[in-house]
Amino acid sequence: MKLPEECKSLEEVRDHIDAIDTEIMKLFGKRFLFVKEVVKYKNKDQESIIAADRRAAVLKRRREMAIENKLDPDVFEDIYSILIEHFIEEELKIVKSHK
C-alpha cells in the first residue's frame, strides 16, 4: 500500500481509504469472535458480562492509543463506547440463549 502522499488522484486516495476500511471491518469481525468466546470464561450474571472495571480500562487505553496516533481521543472513546455497548448486548444475548 502506498503512503498517502504517493497517491496521484482522488480516486486512488479513495481506493486506499476503502481498502483500509475493509481491513478495519475484518478486524472488528475478528474482535467479535473473541467477544463471543470470552463469554465462556465469565460468570453468567449481568455484572460479570458488563465488567465495568474492564470497560473503563479499555476506554482509557483506547484514548491513549488515539492520542499516540494523533487522533481525537474524545471521538475514539465515543466510538469504542458504542462498540463495547454493542458487544455487551451480544454477550448478554449469548448468555440468555444458553439458559
C-alpha positions as CSV (number, residue, x, y, z in Angstrom):
1,M,0.0,0.0,0.0
2,K,1.2,3.4,-0.9
3,L,1.8,6.3,1.5
4,P,-1.0,8.9,1.2
5,E,1.4,11.4,-0.3
6,E,2.3,8.9,-3.0
7,C,-1.2,8.9,-4.4
8,K,-1.7,10.6,-7.7
9,S,-5.5,11.1,-7.8
10,L,-8.7,11.4,-5.7
11,E,-9.8,8.0,-6.9
12,E,-6.5,6.4,-5.8
13,V,-6.8,8.0,-2.3
14,R,-10.4,6.8,-2.0
15,D,-9.4,3.3,-3.1
16,H,-6.9,3.2,-0.3
17,I,-9.4,4.5,2.2
18,D,-11.8,1.8,1.1
19,A,-9.2,-0.9,1.4
20,I,-8.3,0.3,4.9
21,D,-11.9,0.3,5.9
22,T,-12.3,-3.2,4.6
23,E,-9.4,-4.3,6.8
24,I,-10.9,-2.4,9.8
25,M,-14.2,-4.2,9.3
26,K,-12.5,-7.6,9.1
27,L,-10.7,-6.8,12.3
28,F,-13.9,-5.8,14.1
29,G,-15.3,-9.1,12.9
30,K,-12.3,-10.9,14.3
31,R,-12.7,-8.9,17.6
32,F,-16.3,-10.0,17.8
33,L,-15.3,-13.7,17.5
34,F,-13.2,-13.2,20.6
35,V,-16.0,-11.3,22.4
36,K,-18.3,-14.3,21.8
37,E,-15.5,-16.6,23.1
38,V,-14.9,-14.6,26.3
39,V,-18.5,-15.4,27.4
40,K,-17.3,-19.0,28.2
41,Y,-14.9,-17.6,30.8
42,K,-17.1,-15.1,32.5
43,N,-19.7,-15.7,35.2
44,K,-23.1,-15.6,33.6
45,D,-24.5,-12.8,35.7
46,Q,-25.1,-9.3,34.2
47,E,-22.4,-7.6,36.3
48,S,-19.7,-10.1,35.1
49,I,-20.8,-9.6,31.5
50,I,-20.7,-5.8,31.7
51,A,-17.3,-5.9,33.5
52,A,-17.3,-2.2,34.4
53,D,-13.7,-2.1,35.5
54,R,-12.5,-3.8,32.3
55,R,-14.7,-1.4,30.2
56,A,-13.2,1.6,31.9
57,A,-9.6,0.3,31.4
58,V,-10.3,-0.5,27.7
59,L,-11.7,3.0,27.1
60,K,-8.8,4.6,29.0
61,R,-6.3,2.7,26.8
62,R,-8.1,3.4,23.6
63,R,-8.0,7.2,24.5
64,E,-4.2,6.8,24.9
65,M,-3.9,4.9,21.6
66,A,-5.9,7.7,19.9
67,I,-3.5,10.3,21.2
68,E,-0.5,8.2,20.2
69,N,-1.9,8.1,16.7
70,K,-2.7,11.8,16.6
71,L,-6.5,11.2,16.7
72,D,-9.1,12.9,18.7
73,P,-9.4,10.9,21.9
74,D,-13.0,12.0,22.6
75,V,-14.2,10.8,19.2
76,F,-12.5,7.4,19.6
77,E,-13.7,7.0,23.2
78,D,-17.2,7.5,21.8
79,I,-16.6,5.0,19.0
80,Y,-15.3,2.4,21.4
81,S,-18.1,3.1,23.9
82,I,-20.6,2.3,21.2
83,L,-18.7,-0.8,20.1
84,I,-18.4,-2.1,23.7
85,E,-22.1,-1.5,24.4
86,H,-23.0,-3.4,21.3
87,F,-20.7,-6.3,22.2
88,I,-22.0,-6.4,25.8
89,E,-25.6,-6.7,24.3
90,E,-24.4,-9.5,22.1
91,E,-22.7,-11.3,25.1
92,L,-26.0,-10.9,27.1
93,K,-27.9,-12.5,24.2
94,I,-25.4,-15.4,24.1
95,V,-25.9,-16.0,27.8
96,K,-29.7,-15.8,27.5
97,S,-29.7,-18.3,24.6
98,H,-27.7,-20.9,26.7
99,K,-30.1,-20.9,29.6
